[in-house]
Structures are given as C-alpha cells and as structure tokens.
Amino acid sequence: MMVALQRACLLVLFLEVFLPLPQHAQDPAMVHYIYQRFQVLESLKIVRKTMDPDGSWMKDAGGNSAKVYLLIGSRNNTVWEFANLRTFMEDSTKPGPRKLVLPLSWQGSGQVIYKSFLFFHNQGTSNEIIKYNLQKKTVEDRMLLPGGAGRAPIYQHSLSTYIDLAVDEHGLWAIHSGPGTQGHLVLTKIEPDTLGIEHSWETPCRNQDAEASFLLCGVLYVVYSFSGQGPHRITCVYDPLGTVREEHLPNLFFPKRPRSHSMIHYNPRDKQLYAWNEGNQIIYKLQTKKRLPLE
Ligand SMILES: *[C@@H]1O[C@H](CO)[C@@H](O)[C@H](O)[C@H]1NC(C)=O
C-alpha cells in the first residue's frame, strides 16, 4: 500500500531558499540564492488578522470545497465557516461566516479537515482524536493515539499543541511526543476511514526550539526558531518512506516574523502552507516540482 503511494507521489519542495555555504560566498551563484530568497519574501501573504495568538485555519485538504474554516484560540468548540477565501479576507462582505458549535472542544492548533471531516485533539484527554462529520454535524468516530502521545507539548514554542495533525498527498498523519524518546517527535500514519494506525516512526527531529511542522509528499518538515523569534527555518527533515534523496531535501527559510507560528499546515490540493503567526492568518506559496524517479 505504502509502496504504491510512494510511486504516485511526484512532488517535492522546490529549493526556494538555500543557506549559501560560506565557501560559496564569492560564487556567482550567490546572486541566484539571494534572488531566490527574495522570492520567498514575496510569497508571504497575510490574508486576515485575528487577535488571538493561537489558532488554526484551513481549507479541506482532501475535497474540492472552496470553504475556509477558522478555529480561534487553543481551546474552544466554535468553528467559523466562510464560503471562500474572498469572504474570509473581506470580513464585512455578505454572507457572513456560518458558526458551527462542536459537541467537544479542541486542544491546541493541530486540527485538519480532510474529505469533509474535521480531525482534532479532544481537549481534556491526553491522546484522543475526534473525527467530526462537518456535513451531518455529528461525531463520526474517535481513536486513541498510542505510544505516549499527548503527554507533552510537541513543540517548545507552541505549548498548547500536544497532538499536531497533517494531511499530504499520502493522507492523514499525526505528529506527537512518545515514551522515552527524549524530546524527539514521533510521526504516526493514520488510516482516515477506519482510524487505524498504519505505522509509527520515532524521528530524529527534536522538540527543542521547534515551533511547527508539516508533511509534504510523505516527508516531515520541522520548523525551528531560536527562542521563538526569527529566523524560522526548516532544519530537520524526516523521510520515513525513503522517497527523497538527501541532496533534494531543502533548507528552507520563512520570511521574518516577530513570533513563532501557532501552526503551519500544508494543503496538497493547492500546494500552499496555511499558517498562523501572531494573530495573522498567512499563506506561504511553495514551489514544487516533479520528482525524478529514483534509480
Ligand atoms: C470561543 O470562541 C468564541 C468565538 O470564536 C468566543 O466568542 C469565545 O469567547 C471563545 N471561548 C473561549 C472559552 O475562549
């Protein structure tokens, strides 16, 4: 199953920004690096401002809906549903958002929407994930993440998130703490229909100085920042399926932001990152390219 998915997966992060190696400082290619960095700065788009430092926002990462969802705060049960990105950006336009009140509250900012289901960490439990049917407005299913999940915050700079969820080209994932893994992130692949666990990996990525992470094409990218302030950069990449060659793994910088991110989630439909930083809802546009098959 995983092997078939692996072959179908064609995207990798394009190397938008490299950290120029010191020995290349005089290299003409340096100009190119700087230009590429500039491209990243331009690709940031603040689409809305909400006062709360914590929260998440997203589109359905597995369906065709244009709807945008806003979940304000790190513990709440109110979900705001906007018709599309435009109504999300222009607060005053009619129709206003639809208010959905969940029967349970979420914890942290790791929620995802996948194929009309909202998946979230149930507040007050250490490791329960709720699968909520947004159309029927009912709890569809629930599961317990094993292996010490939810006992500690995953990221040092985002202390309310104990379980982070992610969707990429391969489906649904959870990022969480583990038993005795000494601050290393654990990655678990979840089967979204049955909520069964497909596999868990102890990653080499540390929780120290981490603020967020996302999955893209089966690869985990962890964003770090020293003391929660910029620069925010990906310094740990974990490739559990072995689909990406070492030299293709990016060293990606994010545009300077005053605070750490509350969440950064990839959406495989539009290949953008949806992020929350200091109350701002941000889109980071990514460049992706087709991956050459491994020999
Ligand atoms: C929950 O969210 C709603 C609207 O987003 C807000 O009015 C309310 O104060 C929040 N409740 C808590 C406990 O934060």
The ligand as an SDF file (V2000), in Angstrom:
LIG
                    3D

 14 14  0  0  0  0  0  0  0  0999 V2000
  -14.6980   30.5050   21.8630 C   0  0  0  0  0  0  0  0  0  0  0  0
  -14.7460   31.1420   20.6070 O   0  0  0  0  0  0  0  0  0  0  0  0
  -15.7870   32.1200   20.5170 C   0  0  0  0  0  0  0  0  0  0  0  0
  -15.8360   32.6420   19.1040 C   0  0  0  0  0  0  0  0  0  0  0  0
  -14.7440   32.3230   18.3070 O   0  0  0  0  0  0  0  0  0  0  0  0
  -15.5270   33.2140   21.5150 C   0  0  0  0  0  0  0  0  0  0  0  0
  -16.5440   34.1850   21.4630 O   0  0  0  0  0  0  0  0  0  0  0  0
  -15.4370   32.6280   22.9080 C   0  0  0  0  0  0  0  0  0  0  0  0
  -15.0810   33.6190   23.8280 O   0  0  0  0  0  0  0  0  0  0  0  0
  -14.4140   31.5030   22.9460 C   0  0  0  0  0  0  0  0  0  0  0  0
  -14.4450   30.8540   24.2510 N   0  0  0  0  0  0  0  0  0  0  0  0
  -13.3670   30.6640   24.9800 C   0  0  0  0  0  0  0  0  0  0  0  0
  -13.5790   29.9310   26.2630 C   0  0  0  0  0  0  0  0  0  0  0  0
  -12.2630   31.0380   24.6390 O   0  0  0  0  0  0  0  0  0  0  0  0
  1  2  1  0
  1 10  1  0
  2  3  1  0
  3  4  1  0
  3  6  1  0
  4  5  1  0
  6  7  1  0
  6  8  1  0
  8  9  1  0
  8 10  1  0
 10 11  1  0
 11 12  1  0
 12 13  1  0
 12 14  2  0
M  END
$$$$
